[in-house]
Amino acid sequence: MMDINKLNLINNLDLKLYYCGTENCSPNHCWGPAIKEHFKIHYIHKGKGVFRLGNETYHLKEGQGFLICPSVISYYKADDKEPWSYSWCAFDGINAEAYLARANLTIKNPILEYNKDDKVSKCFEKMVQAINMEKSSDLRLQSLLYLFLATIIDEAVLDPSYKEFKTNKNMYINNAIDFVQINYSRKIRISEVAKFIGLDRKYISKLFKDIVGITIQDYLISFRINKAKEMMKDRQLSIGDISRSVGYDNPLIFSKTFKKINGLSPSKYRDSIE
């Protein structure tokens, strides 16, 4: 049975912003030691503070920032006399780590340096403003996250030891996803995906599961069902029409699969969105 929590990655596999914000901290305000579920970057607008990661302690100030990596114990604390004011954003995605590496931000090098202008500050300012935009909040936030990462990537001095293999792996995954999204309406074999990418079937299957968290087959099923849910808004399409349109020639198999994932039959789901 598919893990619904893992399937939540599907809507924004490349990069997904979870939350962002800004704060003027009080003296000695602290967090941790604890872990976060996603990547999180804090950027300091003014003031000072301390960030600890493992055995390393970093004393930071205006124009600097720090990266918290998923499932890694970290701690930070505002200065007692000049507490920092900072903004933050938390995000994830199959290319998140690769983008951060291009910005020379890793668990071994978690400190951001950007003080040449106010572009980073403006990105965070616009993110906070976008939160309250009812119609376009999600699109604006997503675009601003890309803009923020692009800005710090442009100024990064890459570590000579940086390897491209992670980016290559993500390229393979993106190609697999592209193939599924283009061909989901017909029968697809994993061997076809592997041939399209140019990798062994067992290798791409394992790589996909390791990076995305679900199998290629489960991704295909979820993508089809999500497409079916979109099509159900069109009342001119019958359940049979939708079933065939998303790659299920047998409406009974489609209905069973749909109910397994959503907890409702296709017809009851359609009634619930009236």
N, C-alpha and C positions, 0 to 999 in steps of 0.2 A: 504493500500500500504506500502511496506517495506521501511524503512529509509536506503538509500544506505550508508550514513555516518556510521550508526551503523553496517552495514554489513561489513565494513572495518575491524572490530575487528576479523572477522572469521579466517583469514589466520594465526593469531598468538594469539589465545585466551588465552593461558597460560601466556605468557609474550611477550611483543613487545617493541623493542627499537625504539624510534622515531628519536632522534638525540643525538649527543655528541660533545664535543669540549674541548678546553683548552685556557686559556688566562692569560697573565701577565697584571694585572690591573694597571691603572694609579691611583695616589692618589685621594681619595674621589669618585672613580668610584662607581656608585650605580644603583640599579634597584628597581622599585616600589615606593610606595605600589601598588601592583597589584596582579593578580591571574594567575596561569598557568593551562593549560587543563590537564596535566599529572603529574605523580610523577616526581620529579627532584631532583637529589642528586648532590651537589657540594662537592668536596674534596679539601682541602687546602694543597698545596705543600710547600709553604713558605709565610711569611708575616702574616698580621693580618687584621681583619675586624669585622663588626657587622652584626648580623642577628636578625631580629625582626619578631615574629609571635604572633599575638594578642597583649596581654599586656606584653609578655615576651621579653626580650632583652638578646641576647647571644653574648659575646665577644669571638671570636674564633681565633685560630692560627694554625700553621703547625701541621699536623697529625689529624686534626679534620675536620668535614664536617657537612652539614646540609641538612635536607630533606624538600622540598616544596611539599605540598599535593595539589591535584586538587581542584580548586575552593575555596581556602583559601587565604585570603589576607596576603601577606608577603613582606618583604623589606630587602635588604642587601646592605652594603656599605663597600668599602675598606678603610683601615686606611689611614690617611693623610700623615703619615711619613713612615710606612712600609706596603704599599699596598700589598694585597695578590695576589698570583698566584694560580689559581685553575683549576681543570677540572670538567666537569659535564656530566651527562647523563640523558635523559628524557625518561620515559618508562611508560607502562601501561599493563593491562591484567587482567584476572579474578583472577589470583593468585598473582598479584603484591603486594597487601596489606598484604596477608598472608606471603609472603616471607619477606617483610619488618618487619612485626611483629616478625618473627623468628630472625631477626637481632636486635630486640628491638628498631626499628625505627617507631614511630607513631607520630600523631599530638601532643600528649602530651609529647613525648620524641623525638624531631626531630634532636638531635645532635649525630653525628657519632664520635666515638673515635677509631682511628687506627694508631698507630705509632710504632708498634713492628718491622716492616720491610718494604720493598718497594713493596710488592705484589699488593697493591691497586694502587699505582702510576704506576706500570708496566701494570696493566689492562687498565688504561686510556691511557697510552702511546700506547699500541697496538690497542686500539679502534680508536684513531686518525689515526694511520697508515693504519688501515683496510678500512677507508673511501675511499681511493684511489685505492683499489684493485678491478678492474673492474669485474673479474669473480667470486670472492668469498666474496665480501664485506658484503652482507647480512648475510651469514652464520657465518662469523668470528665475526661480531658485535654481533649477537645473542648469540653466544657461550661465548663471553667475558662478556656480561651482566650477564649470569648465573654464570660465574667464579667469577665476582666481588661480586655478592650477596652471593655466597657460602663462599667466603673469609671473608666477614664481619659477616655472620651468625656463622661461626666457632668460632669467637672471642667474640660473643655477650653474655652478661650476662642477661638472660631473666628476665623481671619484673614478680614477683610472681602472679600478677593479670592477666597475659596474659591468654586468653581463647582460647581453641581449636575449638570453634564452627565455626569460620570463615573458618578454614581449612576444617572442615567437610562439610560445605555448598559447598565449592569449589570442594570437592571430589565428591559430588553428581552431580554437574554440569559437571565435567570431565567425570563421568560415563555415563551421558546422551549423551554427545557429542560422546563418544566412541561408544555407541550403534547406534547412527545415522550414524556415519561414516562407521560402519561395515555393516549395514543393509539398507543403502540408496537405493539400487537397487531394493528393493521390497516394497510392501505396508507396511507402518508403522502407527500404531495408538499410540496416546499419552499414552493410557492405558498400552501399551506394554512397553514403556519407563519407566513408573512409576513402573510397576511390576518388571522390570529388576533391578531398583535401590532400590526398597523396600519402596517407599514412596507413599502417596496419590497423585492421578493424579492432583487434583487442587493445591496441595501444590508445587509439582515439577514444574508445569506450571508457577506459580507465582514466585517461586524462580529463575527459569531460566530467566524469563523476567526481574526481578529486577537486577540480576547480569550481564547478558549478554547484556540486552537492547533490545532484540527481543524475539519473542515467539519461542518455540521448532519447530513449524510448519514452521515458516519463516526461521529458521536456516536450517532445512531439505531442503527446496526449494532452498535456496542459495547454499548449499553444492552440491546439484544435478546439478544445473546450472553451477557451477564452474567446476565440473567434466566433464560436457558436453563440455564446452569450451576447456578443455584439450584434450578431445577425437577428437575434430574437426580438430586437427592437423594431424590426421591419415586419409588420403584421401580415404583409402579403406573402411572406415565406412560410410554408408549412414546416413542421418539425422534420418531415422526410426530406424536404428541399435543403434544409440546414444540415441535416445529417450527411447527405451526399456531398454538399459543398465543402465540408471540412474533412472529407476523406473516409467517411463511414458508409459503405454501401448497404450495410445491415442496420436499419434504424433501431433494432432491439439492442444490439451491442452498443450503439451510440447512447441510448437511453440509460443502460446500466452503467456505462462509464461516466456519463454526466452526473448521475445520482451519486455514484461513489465519491466523486470529487466535491460536489456542491451540496449533497444532502437532500436534494430535491430532484424530482423528475424534470425533464425539459419543459413539459407543459405547466407543471406547478411553478417552476421558476419563472416562466413567461408571465403567468398570472400575477406573480409577486412584484413584477416591475411595472405593472399598469399604473 
